[in-house]
């Protein structure tokens, strides 16, 4: 039993994915604050305006904290156990066992440098997709080695992974800079 416990590898959420979701929450709060500043712009000249501005900032910080927790919670609850003959997927109270023998097709999406962004395991009855999990390369290697004979591995290379928050953050920031430049000029 001890040797089998040693063979189990545990993978949680990717620190990179958690950081990107935190950055997305901060960006949303900053955008809300910028919009609120536009509404309250002239209000900073009197005491009532300062009180409204302070309450608005406190409300936005509370909303940002709630929004950040809501964005990170589903990701933070994910866990994948790599067992000798299967994967156990966990999220909150949900558990699913994916036996390597049931794999019918493997599909990975990676960038040009070879970093795996997502892994889809097509099974006899449905599919399971994994992304934003630390150790995705190890999970793929184990699934590829233990898959049944003749199971196809498909590799897709993408320049941008629109399933992650980072491209969206950069797009919103770029659009914000363009809008700011248009307002100033």
C-alpha positions, 0 to 999 in steps of 0.5 A: 500500500505504501508503494502505491501511495508513493506512485500517486502524484497530486497536481493542483491549479497552475500558479500562472493561471491563478496569477492571471485570474488575480490580474483580471480581477485587478483590471476589472476593479481598476476599470470600474474605478476609472469609470467611477472617477469620470462620474465623480470627477467634479465631486472632489472639490467639496466634503460631500464629494470626498465622502462619496468618493471614499465610499465608492472606493471602499465599495469597489475594493469589496466588489474587487475582492468578491469578484477575485474570489469568484474568479479564482474559486473554481480553479483553486478547487481543482486537483488531479491525482495521477494514479498508476492506471488512471487519473482522478479528477477532483473539483470541490465535492465532484470526483471522476476517475479516468482509466487510461484503458478507456482513452480513445484519442488524446488531443493537446494544444501547445504553444510554439515553445512546446508548453502544453495549454490544454489536454483533452482525453476522448473516452469511450463515453465522453471527453475530459478536458484539462487546463490550468493544472500544474503538471499538465506535461506529466499528466500527458506523458503518463496518459500517452504512455499508458494509452491503449495501442493504436490510440491517436495523439493529436498535437495542435500548436496555437500562437494565442490561447484565448481560453486564458485570461492573459490575452483578454487582459492585454486586449482590454488594456490595449483598447483602454489605451487606444480609448484614452489616447482618443480622449486626450487627442 
